[in-house]
Amino acid sequence: MNLTVASSIHAVRAQVKAWREQSARIGFVATMGNLHAGHMDLFRTIAPHCDRVVCSIFANPLQFGPAEDYAAYPRTLDADIDKLQSIGADLLFAPTVQEMYGSSGMSDTKVSVKRLNNLYCGKLREGHFIGVATVVCKLFNIVSPHVAVFGEKDYQQLAVIRQMVSDLSIPVDILSSPTIREKSGLASSSRNQYLTPAEKTTAALIYSVLCEMRKAIEAGDGNFNDLEARATTRLVCAGFSPDYITVADAMTLLPAQPDTRNLVILVAARLGKARLIDNVTVTI
Ligand code: PAF
């Protein structure tokens, strides 16, 4: 079947309503466009769980800070449509800012997942996760999917969305999809294109450092502060400005305790014009 492209909320609701009347199960992939291998994997993850796949492409101004790259965020709609067609998506919702937020371009109502907002990227990028939760809540209300998938690369975002869905009793199942990496280990991201070729080589160090930390923890090293400090030094020496590198509880995202068994190592670091995030999970 061909991809239908809709820019109005009304058209999306009408199409999804018709599919739901045929008892189709609706799957949803929310994106900001500039689709890459990581996004394509989201579609492969959701396909077995639904009959129709809806994708949104919306660079959401609410989740960008004043000094961030909203204006420069890569917009590649024609190429994205080709990719969606090749992966067999059924409906693309590509609204304007006005369609989503009216002429003010703002939303007076905001969704704040308070505890997670105060950690890591939430603390450093003020308002970011409020923008994410607000737009995802709104997209869920527009698309009314049965199931949606988000990438594990954005680990904190995934936690925010799961918490919001649970707290607000939104009737959607949330799936996650493992991080897709380039051969070097660098996690696929639209922001990798801000890296020069030399920086791209350096950027692969993030994943090596994460894997070494995981290996050390698996081998019994429980001195997380020391592991974090050594990893920070390695990144700084290679030219990164790390925002944080932390061993956390995989469920709560709070700093890991000696008896925490399910861990996630979260990192955010700037390199050149790019801010890169990554993570690995560890079970001990
Ligand atoms: O991960 C993203 O691309 C965005 O944060 C999302 C979930 C599409 C919300 O704008």
Boltz pocket constraint, residues with backbone or C-beta under 6 A from the ligand:
constraints:
  - pocket:
      binder: B
      contacts: [[A, 30], [A, 31], [A, 32], [A, 58], [A, 60], [A, 63], [A, 131], [A, 132], [A, 135], [A, 136], [A, 154], [A, 157]]
      max_distance: 6.0
